[in-house]
Amino acid sequence: MNVPLWLWLATVGGILALIAVDLFIVDHNPHEVTSGEAARWVVFYVACAVLFGIGVWVFAGHASGVEFFTGYITEYSLSVDNLFIFMIIMASFKVPAIHQHRVLLVGILLALAMRSVFIAVGAALIAQFVWVFFLFGAVLIWTAISMLRKKDEDEEYQENAVTRAVRKFFPVTDDFHGHKYTVKVGGKRMITPMLVVIVAIGSADLLFAVDSIPAIFGITQEAFLVFTANAFALMGLRQLYFLLGGLVEKLVYLTYGLAVILAFIGAKLVVHALHEYHVAPDWLDINNWISLGVIVVVLTVTTVASLLKAKRDERAGLSAR
């Protein structure tokens, strides 16, 4: 794809405008987000992503369109698995319900800015060194194995180095002060837990990028598509948080499905690198239609299987009473 500068600027400007409108609505009337409201926002952001993907398909060709949709679905599905961590962080900081939307919005905005740096670095490395595909493939395969190993371990939030550093260098108040980030206490400027939890959300998502960025580079090497797929997935993520709620805990097989997807994309990256070195046979090719099919099938099977298991467990619990 040949993406002119004006298109980059227009796309980034449009995304920032959407975020600004969302932030204005949150600041204008802080409130607890209902399931109905979250559902409408999710539909809106998914519709925006679909319309953008159709635009890519029409103006850049079907191959680029398939790459965008495959990358978007992959990033969105990986994000769903991260929602559980966000729930743990919110509970750990005891964030009031009326401020949770703002925390997610600003935290994810920070994450998008930091991911943009990752994407730029990744695109530059891929353009210069073919062996980077082997590295990305190994990262994804190792991540897939790690996900399966940790599946049965208890999830417990522990503050990462970035969050601990904030607490170390800045005094933090014990309580929230509305949606303020800093307040004066006894003539001394202090930061509030509101700012700390935003840092926690943003830095946690940055850690998630360690697998999501290589994963989408396994689908497309176009930096424009990588960035936009990440942006649309992240923008819809916070609304999905309020819509799914406790349902995330019922998706017990989702981690297995995501591990399969990451391993599959990791293998695809390795095969691509072998083709670049002209050591792989021509028939050993994984195109984006195959990738899209595998991802959709795996996500569908794991989601349906998880919901069926949740229903069986619920019935078993009722019959045991």
N, C-alpha and C positions, 0 to 999 in steps of 0.2 A: 504493500500500500504506500502511495505517495500522499502523505498528509501535510497540507500546507500549514503555515504558522497561524493563519487566520482561523482555520478550523480548530486547531488546538485551543486557541484563545477563546473562541466561541463556545467550545465544549466545556472548558473549565469554568468560563463565566456562567454558563447555564446551570452547571452543577452547584456552583457557589450561590446562585440566585435561589435555587430550590432549597438549599440549606438555610439561607437567610430568611426566606419566607417561613420555613418550619420553625426556626429559632424565634422569629417575631411572634408567631402564634403561641409558642411556649411561654415567652416572657410576658406577652399580653394578658394571658389568663392561665397561670400555673394551676394544674389540676391533676387528679388521678385519671390516667388514661383508661377508658373502658374498652372492653373487647370489641364492641361495634366500631368505635372510633379507630382502634388499631387495625381492624380488618379493612376499613375504607382506605387508610393510609398504605397498607400493604398492597392492596389492589392498585392504588395510584402509582406507587413506585415500580411495581412489576409492569404495569402498563407503559410507564416511561421507558423502562428497559427494553420492552418488546418493540415499541415504536422506534427507539434508537437502533435496535438490531435490524429492524426492517429497512431503516434508512441505510445502514451499512450494507445490507444485502442488495439493495437496489443500486446504490451508487458505487460500491466497491466490488460487487460480484458475490455469487452465492458462497464461494469458498470462505471469504472473509466473514460473511454473515453466519455461516455455520461455526466458524472459530469463535465469534463473539458469543453466540448463544451457548456453545459448549463451555466456554470459559466462565460465563455468567452463572450457569447452573452449577458448575463445579465450585466456584467461589461462594455462592449462596449456601450450598449444601454443607461446605466446610464451616461456614459461619454459624449454621444452626447448632452444630456440635459445641461451638464456643459459648452459646447462650447459657448453658448450665453454669459455666465459670462466672459469667456476668451475674447470674442469680446469686451465686455464693458470695461474690464481692459485695453486691448490694445488701445482702443479709448481714455480712460481716461488719459493714460500716453503718448498718441500721439507717439507710437512706429513706427519708420520708417519701411516701408514694407520690406526692405532688411534685417532687423534685427529680424523680427517677428518669423521666423523659429528657430533661435538660442534661443530666449527667451522661446519659448514653449519647445524646446528640453531640455535645462538645467533645466527649472522649473519643467518639468515632471520627469526628472531624480532625482531631489531632492524629489519630491512627492513619487516616487517609493521607495527611501531609507527610507522615513518616514513611508510609508505604510507597509514596511517590518517589522518594529517594531510593528505596530498595529497587523499584522498577527501573529507574534510570541507570543504576549501577548494573543490574542484571542484564539489561538490554545492551549496555556498552560491552560487558564481558562476553556475551554471546556473539556479538558482532565481530569480536577480535579472536576469540579462542573457542575452537570446537570442543575441546576437552571439558568445558564447563557443563555440557550436556551430561557427561558421565557423572560429574559432581552433583548436579541437580537430581539426576536419577537415583544416585546412591542415597541422597538426603531423603527423598520421598520413600524409597523402599525401607530405609531404616526407621523413618517416622511411622510407617505402616506397621512394622513389627513392634515398635514401642507402644503404639496404640492398643494392640492386642494384648501385650504384656500387662499394661496398666488398667485394662478393662475391669478387672475384679478388685482393684484397689479402691479404698475409700477416697473420695474427693474432698479435700480440705484446703481452703485458701490460705496461702502463706504469702505475705507481701514480698514482691520482688525487689531487686536492688535499687531500681529507680524510685519506687515508693518509699523504701527505707531511707534513701538519700534525702528525699524531700523532708521527711520527719526529722532527720538528723540536723539539717541546716536551717530549718525554719520552725519556729514554735507553732504548735497547732492547738486550737481551742478544743475543749472537750465536746462541745455541742455544736449543732448546725445553727447558723444565723440566717434563716431564709435561704435564698439562693446566692448569698454573698460569698465571695472567694476569700476576702480578707476583711478583718475588723480591727478596731483599736480597743484593747483591753488594758485599763490602767495606764493609758498613754503609750502603750507598746503595740506596734503593728503585728498582728498574728494572722496566719492563714487558717481557714476553717476546714472541717472534714469534707466539705463540698469540693474544694480544690483537690484534696488528697485522693478522693475516690475517683475523680475525673482522670487524674494521673494514673491511678491503678487500672482503670478501664482501658485507657489509651495504651499504656505500656504492655498490658496483657494481650491486647490485640496485636501489638507489634511482634510479640513472641509467636503468635499464631501465624504471622506472615512468613515465618521460617519455612512452613510447609506449603502455604497457599500460593506464594509468589512463584516458587519453582514449579508448582503444579500447573499453574496457568501458562507458564513458559513452555510447558510440555505440550500445550494445546496450540498456542500461537506465539510467534516471536515478534509480533507487531506490538511495539510499546503502546501505541494508541489504543489497541483493543485490550491489552493487559490493564491499562489504567482505567478505561471506561468500565470494563467488566467488574473490576474491584470497586469502583466508585458506586455503581448502581447496587451491587450486592451489599455494601456497607450502609448505604442510605436506607435501604429497606430493612436492615437488620434490627434496628432499635424498635421498629413497630412490630416486627415479628416477636420480639421479646415479650411485649405486652399481650400479643394475640395468643401465643402458644402457652405461656405461663407454665403450669405444672405438666403440660403435655410433653415437654421436652424430656422429663424423667421417664415417660412411658416409651420413648423411642429407644428401647434397650438394645436393639440390634443395629442402630445407626452407626455406632462406632465401628462395628465389623464391616458395614458397607463402605464407610469412608476409608477404612484401611485397605479394602480391595481396590477402591478407586485410586488411591495414592500409589499403591503397588503397581497397578496397571499403567498409570501415567509415567511412573518411574521407569518401567520396562520400555515404554514407548520412547522416552528420552534416550535411553541407552541404544535402542534400535536406530533412532534418528542419527545419533553420533556415529554408529557403525556405518550407516549409509554415507555419511559425510566423509568417512575415511575409506569408502569403497570396499568394505570387507563384508558387507551383508548382502545376501542374495536379493534380487529384485522382488521376489514374491513375498519376502518378509517386510511387509509395509502395513502400518496402522494408520489409515487415513482418518480424517476428522469425523466422517459419518460413522465409522466404527466406534470412535471414541464417544461420540454423542450417544449412540445406541447403548454402549456398555454402561455409561454413567446413568442414563435414565432407567435402564432395567435394574441395575443394582440398587439405586435409590428407591425405586418402586417396590421391589421385593422386600428390602429391609424395613421400609416404612409400614407396608401392609402386615408383614410378619410381626413387627413390634406391636401394632395396634391389636392384632388378633390375640397375641400373648397377654396384653393388658386386659382385654375383655375376659379371657379365660381365668386370669388371676382374680379379677373382680368377682366373677361368678363363684369361683372356688371360695373366696373370702365370705361371700354372702351365704353360701351353703354350709359353711363351717360354723356360722352363728346359731 
